[in-house]
């Protein structure tokens, strides 16, 4: 009898986690995709990228349509409350099938997190930007969220295009 632990899955990217590095040097990154976005009951799936495969998520944006393949890996854990079993979907490849447009505006924390993820700005960096405004989250107005969103978009655009020169030796590629 042959056991098949492979998976093929498709959906839309909901979240892109940051790379986590452990004391052993092992790295891991998680990407959550929604496999039934139009259904009444959402079906989010957590894909795990390990070691050098964490870079597969660098080109992804929230909202992208993707197809992923990999293998399932289970493990047993025994604690004070008994035995539990866990299952990881270890991703070996992700292909973008439908590129989402990057957001350019935000009117709330949730929208700012989505915008930040699309431009490669993590939650910790977003929290630091919010604190720099000197206000508590409850005191933020729509204008504050829009200001932060505009700053992130402007910085991303300047990183892509602002450093180009006429000298071919100075070009970043």
C-alpha positions as a Markdown table, in Angstrom:
| # | Residue | x | y | z |
|---|---|---|---|---|
| 1 | Unk | 0.0 | 0.0 | 0.0 |
| 2 | Unk | 1.3 | 3.4 | -0.9 |
| 3 | Unk | 0.5 | 6.4 | 1.3 |
| 4 | Unk | 0.1 | 9.8 | -0.4 |
| 5 | Unk | 1.0 | 12.8 | 1.6 |
| 6 | Unk | 1.2 | 15.3 | -1.3 |
| 7 | Unk | -1.1 | 18.2 | -1.7 |
| 8 | Unk | -2.1 | 20.6 | -4.5 |
| 9 | Unk | -4.1 | 23.6 | -3.3 |
| 10 | Unk | -5.3 | 26.9 | -4.8 |
| 11 | Unk | -6.7 | 30.1 | -3.3 |
| 12 | Unk | -6.1 | 33.7 | -2.5 |
| 13 | Unk | -3.4 | 35.0 | -0.2 |
| 14 | Unk | -4.9 | 36.3 | 3.1 |
| 15 | Unk | -1.7 | 36.8 | 5.2 |
| 16 | Unk | 2.1 | 36.6 | 4.6 |
| 17 | Unk | 4.1 | 36.0 | 7.8 |
| 18 | Unk | 7.5 | 37.2 | 8.4 |
| 19 | Unk | 10.5 | 34.9 | 8.5 |
| 20 | Unk | 11.0 | 33.3 | 11.9 |
| 21 | Unk | 14.6 | 32.2 | 12.8 |
| 22 | Unk | 15.1 | 29.8 | 15.7 |
| 23 | Unk | 18.2 | 29.4 | 17.9 |
| 24 | Unk | 19.2 | 26.4 | 15.9 |
| 25 | Unk | 19.3 | 28.5 | 12.7 |
| 26 | Unk | 16.2 | 26.9 | 11.3 |
| 27 | Unk | 13.9 | 29.3 | 9.4 |
| 28 | Unk | 10.2 | 29.2 | 8.8 |
| 29 | Unk | 7.5 | 31.4 | 7.2 |
| 30 | Unk | 3.8 | 31.0 | 7.0 |
| 31 | Unk | 1.4 | 32.0 | 4.2 |
| 32 | Unk | -2.3 | 31.8 | 4.9 |
| 33 | Unk | -4.6 | 31.3 | 1.8 |
| 34 | Unk | -8.4 | 31.3 | 1.5 |
| 35 | Unk | -9.5 | 28.3 | -0.5 |
| 36 | Unk | -13.2 | 29.2 | -0.7 |
| 37 | Unk | -13.5 | 32.9 | -0.6 |
| 38 | Unk | -17.1 | 33.0 | -1.9 |
| 39 | Unk | -18.5 | 30.3 | 0.4 |
| 40 | Unk | -20.5 | 31.1 | 3.4 |
| 41 | Unk | -17.9 | 29.4 | 5.6 |
| 42 | Unk | -14.3 | 30.5 | 5.0 |
| 43 | Unk | -11.7 | 27.9 | 4.6 |
| 44 | Unk | -8.3 | 29.4 | 5.4 |
| 45 | Unk | -5.2 | 27.1 | 5.1 |
| 46 | Unk | -1.8 | 27.8 | 6.6 |
| 47 | Unk | 1.1 | 26.9 | 4.3 |
| 48 | Unk | 4.5 | 26.5 | 5.9 |
| 49 | Unk | 7.7 | 27.4 | 4.1 |
| 50 | Unk | 10.9 | 26.1 | 5.6 |
| 51 | Unk | 14.6 | 27.0 | 5.2 |
| 52 | Unk | 15.5 | 28.4 | 1.8 |
| 53 | Unk | 11.9 | 28.1 | 0.6 |
| 54 | Unk | 10.9 | 31.1 | 2.8 |
| 55 | Unk | 11.9 | 33.3 | -0.1 |
| 56 | Unk | 9.0 | 31.9 | -2.2 |
| 57 | Unk | 6.7 | 34.3 | -0.3 |
| 58 | Unk | 8.8 | 37.4 | -1.2 |
| 59 | Unk | 7.0 | 38.0 | -4.4 |
| 60 | Unk | 3.5 | 37.4 | -3.0 |
| 61 | Unk | 0.9 | 40.1 | -2.1 |
| 62 | Unk | -2.3 | 39.8 | -0.1 |
| 63 | Unk | -5.1 | 39.1 | -2.6 |
| 64 | Unk | -2.9 | 37.2 | -5.1 |
| 65 | Unk | -4.4 | 34.1 | -6.5 |
| 66 | Unk | -2.0 | 31.2 | -6.0 |
| 67 | Unk | -1.5 | 27.5 | -6.6 |
| 68 | Unk | 0.7 | 25.6 | -4.2 |
| 69 | Unk | 2.1 | 22.1 | -3.9 |
| 70 | Unk | 3.9 | 20.3 | -1.2 |
| 71 | Unk | 3.5 | 17.5 | 1.4 |
| 72 | Unk | 1.6 | 17.1 | 4.6 |
| 73 | Unk | 3.7 | 16.5 | 7.8 |
| 74 | Unk | 2.1 | 15.4 | 11.0 |
| 75 | Unk | 3.5 | 15.2 | 14.5 |
| 76 | Unk | 2.4 | 14.0 | 17.9 |
| 77 | Unk | 2.6 | 16.1 | 21.0 |
| 78 | Unk | 2.0 | 14.9 | 24.6 |
| 79 | Unk | 1.3 | 17.4 | 27.3 |
| 80 | Unk | -0.4 | 17.7 | 30.7 |
| 81 | Unk | -3.8 | 17.7 | 29.0 |
| 82 | Unk | -3.2 | 14.6 | 26.9 |
| 83 | Unk | -2.0 | 13.8 | 23.4 |
| 84 | Unk | -2.6 | 16.2 | 20.5 |
| 85 | Unk | -1.8 | 15.8 | 16.8 |
| 86 | Unk | -0.7 | 18.6 | 14.5 |
| 87 | Unk | -0.6 | 18.8 | 10.7 |
| 88 | Unk | 1.6 | 21.1 | 8.6 |
| 89 | Unk | 1.1 | 21.8 | 4.9 |
| 90 | Unk | 4.8 | 22.1 | 3.9 |
| 91 | Unk | 4.9 | 24.1 | 0.8 |
| 92 | Unk | 7.4 | 23.2 | -1.9 |
| 93 | Unk | 6.2 | 25.6 | -4.7 |
| 94 | Unk | 3.8 | 28.6 | -5.0 |
| 95 | Unk | 2.8 | 30.0 | -8.3 |
| 96 | Unk | 0.9 | 33.2 | -8.7 |
| 97 | Unk | -2.1 | 32.7 | -11.0 |
| 98 | Unk | -3.7 | 36.1 | -10.6 |
| 99 | Unk | -1.8 | 39.1 | -9.3 |
| 100 | Unk | -3.7 | 41.4 | -7.0 |
| 101 | Unk | -3.5 | 45.2 | -7.3 |
| 102 | Unk | -1.6 | 46.6 | -4.4 |
| 103 | Unk | -3.8 | 48.8 | -2.1 |
| 104 | Unk | -2.9 | 52.5 | -2.0 |
| 105 | Unk | -5.1 | 53.7 | 0.8 |
| 106 | Unk | -6.1 | 52.7 | 4.3 |
| 107 | Unk | -8.9 | 53.9 | 6.6 |
| 108 | Unk | -8.3 | 51.5 | 9.6 |
| 109 | Unk | -5.6 | 49.4 | 11.2 |
| 110 | Unk | -6.8 | 46.3 | 9.4 |
| 111 | Unk | -6.5 | 48.1 | 6.0 |
| 112 | Unk | -3.0 | 49.5 | 7.0 |
| 113 | Unk | -1.8 | 45.9 | 7.8 |
| 114 | Unk | -3.0 | 44.7 | 4.4 |
| 115 | Unk | -1.3 | 47.6 | 2.7 |
| 116 | Unk | 1.9 | 47.1 | 4.7 |
| 117 | Unk | 1.9 | 43.4 | 3.8 |
| 118 | Unk | 1.5 | 44.2 | 0.1 |
| 119 | Unk | 4.6 | 46.5 | 0.3 |
| 120 | Unk | 6.7 | 44.3 | 2.6 |
| 121 | Unk | 6.2 | 46.2 | 5.8 |
| 122 | Unk | 5.6 | 44.0 | 8.8 |
| 123 | Unk | 3.3 | 44.6 | 11.7 |
| 124 | Unk | 6.1 | 45.6 | 14.1 |
| 125 | Unk | 7.3 | 48.3 | 11.7 |
| 126 | Unk | 3.7 | 49.5 | 11.4 |
| 127 | Unk | 3.2 | 49.7 | 15.1 |
| 128 | Unk | 6.4 | 51.7 | 15.4 |
| 129 | Unk | 5.1 | 54.2 | 12.7 |
| 130 | Unk | 1.9 | 54.5 | 14.6 |
| 131 | Unk | 3.7 | 55.2 | 17.9 |
| 132 | Unk | 5.8 | 57.9 | 16.1 |
| 133 | Unk | 2.6 | 59.8 | 15.6 |
| 134 | Unk | 2.3 | 60.2 | 19.4 |
| 135 | Unk | -1.3 | 59.0 | 19.6 |
| 136 | Unk | -3.1 | 56.0 | 21.0 |
| 137 | Unk | -4.8 | 53.8 | 18.5 |
| 138 | Unk | -8.2 | 54.8 | 19.7 |
| 139 | Unk | -7.4 | 58.4 | 18.9 |
| 140 | Unk | -6.5 | 57.7 | 15.3 |
| 141 | Unk | -8.7 | 59.3 | 12.7 |
| 142 | Unk | -9.1 | 58.2 | 9.0 |
| 143 | Unk | -6.7 | 61.0 | 8.1 |
| 144 | Unk | -4.0 | 59.4 | 10.3 |
| 145 | Unk | -4.4 | 56.0 | 8.6 |
| 146 | Unk | -4.3 | 57.6 | 5.1 |
| 147 | Unk | -1.2 | 59.5 | 6.0 |
| 148 | Unk | 0.6 | 56.4 | 7.0 |
| 149 | Unk | -0.6 | 54.5 | 3.9 |
| 150 | Unk | 0.6 | 57.4 | 1.7 |
| 151 | Unk | 4.0 | 57.4 | 3.3 |
| 152 | Unk | 4.4 | 53.6 | 2.8 |
| 153 | Unk | 3.4 | 53.8 | -0.8 |
| 154 | Unk | 5.7 | 56.8 | -1.5 |
| 155 | Unk | 8.7 | 55.0 | 0.1 |
| 156 | Unk | 8.0 | 51.9 | -1.9 |
| 157 | Unk | 7.9 | 53.9 | -5.2 |
| 158 | Unk | 11.0 | 55.8 | -4.3 |
| 159 | Unk | 12.9 | 52.6 | -3.5 |
| 160 | Unk | 11.9 | 51.2 | -6.9 |
| 161 | Unk | 12.5 | 54.2 | -9.1 |
| 162 | Unk | 14.3 | 56.9 | -7.1 |
| 163 | Unk | 17.8 | 55.5 | -7.2 |
| 164 | Unk | 18.1 | 55.2 | -11.0 |
| 165 | Unk | 20.8 | 57.3 | -12.6 |
| 166 | Unk | 22.1 | 57.8 | -16.2 |
| 167 | Unk | 25.3 | 56.0 | -15.3 |
| 168 | Unk | 25.0 | 52.3 | -16.2 |
| 169 | Unk | 27.5 | 51.4 | -13.5 |
| 170 | Unk | 25.3 | 52.8 | -10.8 |
| 171 | Unk | 22.2 | 50.9 | -11.8 |
| 172 | Unk | 20.9 | 48.4 | -9.2 |
| 173 | Unk | 20.7 | 45.5 | -11.8 |
